[in-house]
Amino acid sequence: MPGTHQTVISFLVAVVIVAGCATHSDSAFSTDSDWPKHALTAKNSPTATPSFDSPEGLCRLFEERWSLQAIRTFCVPERRHNPVCQNLVVDSPEVWKGRLHRHQSLDFDKIEWYATVSTGKVQEFSIGVYRGDDFGY
């Protein structure tokens, strides 16, 4: 059946083209898979008051401190994370996490953060910028 073979190939080419042109869904911005998995996730809110008192406030604080332009300026290949250096170790039962600039067009795959928290106060935090295989900057 020569017609069937051509139909299958045409269908597969159409699927590849459509998949390649698809825009990122909201799941591309999801923090569910971000580490640490058990952390309380910040709900990005442009009206949150920048603070160290809540995941949303901390996210706003980071976005105000680290504009996309500042991140672009800082994140050059020379500042990539050195794999022999250890990132922040989560040593508290309470952890917050989130993503920065989620609703803006990024030059990066993601900009994420996590923070250790004790009695509702941020102790330490880490911000990671990812682009392809490059991490940390």
Disulfide bonds with the S-S distance in Angstrom:
none
